[in-house]
Amino acid sequence: MKSYYLLLALTLCGLVYSLPSSLSSHSLTIRGGHNAVPGEVPYQAMVWAKFESANAWNGGTLLAPRYVITTGGTLIDGLYHTATLAVEVYLGITNYSAPIETSRQLIVAENWKFSDNGIALIKLATEAVLNEFVGLPKLPSTEYFNDDFLGKKGVISGLGYVADNVLAEVLQITELFIMPSKECERYFGKIDWNFYLCGYDPINAGLDNGDPGGPFTIDGVLYGIGNNFPAGDTDFNYRSIFLKIWPFKDWLTENSEGDIVFP
């Protein structure tokens, strides 16, 4: 059972697909979260990928006015294996169901690139307008690159379904404790922890499908993005995996033409 879900997660990367009516969706959302208020997570993005056979969305994180990161699988059609036709990025979203949300910005992607180990960097066609609802996260400095953060709490956020075919109306936020990598391997198998952090909550909170790519902060600093493991499945006891961003700092700076700068 565990190996099946791990393979499924690595393939779909948590994407929420707009499926044909003959197929059913899953129950997808941040588990155990609470509603965000406007501007609480100003760097949260929603990435909408248009494939030849379906549309899908996932989380994203704004790192510079023209650059958003997400998981590599967000921009790959792992379900139908068709080409990616276009990518759109929503910023400033808190209440997704609101017909008009004045804080919201929709910007099409100019292009996107993939790193070797799981990150996609999206270049926006125009710069995001930074304001009280759309902003940039604080990035980690070199002194914290090797910190394991054990015992600390991290904050995650995301949008997804709260029940079958029912989309979350409001951006969800929750906290997770950082746990030892060896403990996490009991649930996920061998993982290269140079690139990942593991979080958990004893009251069944964590990432679920549709949340990967969204921000993961510790003490107000962005240390990673949600990865692609279904925390809500009992096989994983609500463990969640996060992709660190500091191993990619040079790649991000180079491929953003210097716009993404780490302190």
N, C-alpha and C positions, 0 to 999 in steps of 0.2 A: 504494500500500500504506500509506504513512504517513498520508495523509488519511483512509483508511478506519478505521485504528485510533484516530486522534484523535477521529473522530466517535463510534466505539463507546465510547471511554473517557468522553467527555463525556456520553453517554447513560446508561451503566450505572453510572458512578462507582465502579467496582471492586467492586460488590456481589457477594457469593457467594449465589446463589439455591439454595433447596431445590426442585429441579426435578422435574417428573413423571418417572417411570421411563423414559419413551420418549425423554427428552432426556438428553444426556451433559453432565457438568460439565467445567470446565477444570482444569488443574494450577495451583493458586493458593497462594501463600505469600510471605512475605518471602524474597527470594532471597539466598542466601549468609549466612544468619543463624546464630546460636547460641542454645541454650536459655537462657531467663531463669530466675532463681531467685526464689522467693516474695518479694515486696516490692521487687524490683529496679526495676519500673516501676509504682509504686502508683497512678498516675493513668490507667493504661491502662483503657479500657472496651471492651466488646463490645456493639454496638447491634443488636438483633434487631427487624426490622420485619415486621409481619404485613399482607400485602396480601390483596385478595379472591381472587387466583388463585395466590399462592405466598408463601412466607416467604423472607426474605433477611437476611443480616447483614453488618456492616462494622465498622471500628474506630471508636473514640470516645476522647475525652479529658475527664476530670473537671476542671472549673475551679473549682467551688464545691460545697459539700455537696449542693446540690439542682440543679446544672446541669452538663450534659455537652454538648460540641460535637462535631460530626462534619461531613462534607461534606453539602451540600444534597441531593445525589442519593441519599444513604443512605435518606432517608425518602420517596423517590419511586419508584414502580414503573416503571422505564424499559424493562422487558422486555415486560410485558403491559399496562401503562397502566391499572391498576386502582387503586381507592381504598386508602389506608393505613388499616387498621382499628385497629391498636394498635402500640405500641412498648415494648419491654422493654430494660433496660440491665443488663448483668452487670459487676460490679466485683470486683477482687481475684482475677481468674482468672490462674493460671499454667499449671496442667495441666488443659486442657479435658476430657481423656478420663477424669479421675479421677471415680469415681461420687460421692464426697463430698469436697469441698475446703472445709475449715472457714473459709478466708479469703474464700470467695465470697459476694457479695451480689447478689441479684436484685431490682431495683426497677422497677416499671412507670412509664411516662411519664405525667405529668398533661397536658402539652401540649407543642407545639413550634412554633418560629418560624423563618422563613427570612430571611436578609439578602439584599441585592441582588446580592451577588457571590460566592455559593457556600458560605456557612456555614449550618448548621442548629444552633439552640440548643434543647436538650431540657431541660424542667423536670421533675424527678423528683417523684413523688407524695409521697415521704418523703425525709428527708435521709439521705445515705450516712453510715455509721458510720466515722469516720476512725480508723485504727489503723496498725500496722506494714505492713499489706498494701494498704490503701486510703488514699491521701493526695492532696494537691494539689500541682501543679507550681509552680515559681518562674516568675513572669511577667516579661516584659521591661520595663525602664524606658524613659522617653522618650529617653534619650541613645543608645540602640541602635536606634532606629526606622529610621534611614537607613543602618545598617551593611550592607555587602554580604557580609561574612564570607568573602571569597574565600580559599581555601587552608585554611580551618578544617574540622573534621570535625563532622558532625551525627550524632545517634543516632536511629534509627527502630525501631519495634517493631510487631508485629502477629500476628494469628492468621488462618489460612486453610488451604487444602488443600496437602499436600505432594506429592500425586499424584492422578490421577483418582479421585474418590470416596473419598479418604483424607484425613481432617482432621488437621491438625497437632496433636500431642498436647500440646505445650508452647509457650508464648509465645516468639516468635522476636525476636531483637535483632540489629541490625548497624549499622555506621558507614558514612557517605558523606562524600566531600569536596564542599564547595560549589564550584560552577563558574560561570564568567562567563555571564551571560544570553545574550549574543550567540552563544556556543558552543552553548548549549542550543537556541537557535532553529533551528540547523541540523537538528535532529531533530523539533522540535515546531511549527515555524512561528512567526509573530508572536504574542507573548503580552504582556500588560500586567504588566511586572515590578514594578509598584508593589504587586502582590498576591501575587507568587510568588517562590520560591527554587528553584534547580535543584541537584540533587546527583548524584554518580556514584561508582562504585567500579570500579577497573581490573580487579578479579577477579570481575566479574559478580555484584555484590550490589545490592539495591535493592528498591523497592516492587513489588508485583504486585497483582492483583485480590484484593479482600477486605481489604486493609490500609488504604485511605484512611480518614481520620478519626482515625487513631491519632496519637500524639504525635511531634513532631520537635523535639529539643532540641539546643542548642549550648552547650557549657560548663555543662551542668546547667540551662539556662534554656529554657523552652518558647517557641520562636519561630514554630512553625507546626504544621500537621497534614498528614498524607499526603493528596495529592490523588488523581487518578484516571487516571494514565498507566501502561501496562503495561511496567515496566522490563525484564521478561524477554524481550520481543520483540527480535529482533536488529536491526530497523529503528531502534531507539532506543539501541542499544549500552549498555543498562543505565543510562540516565539516568532520574531520578525527579524529579517536580515536587511542591513543597510549597506549601500555601496559608498565607501569613503571617497571624498573628492580630492584629498591632498596627494594621493599617488598620481593624480592626473594634472597637477597644477601647471607643470611645464607645457603639457599638451594643450591645456585649456588656454593658457596665455598665448602660445604660438598660433593656435587656430582661431583665436578671436582677434588677431592682429594687435595684441597688446591691450585690448579693452578689459579683459578679466585679469586683475592684478591681485596677487596674494601679498599680505603684509610681510 
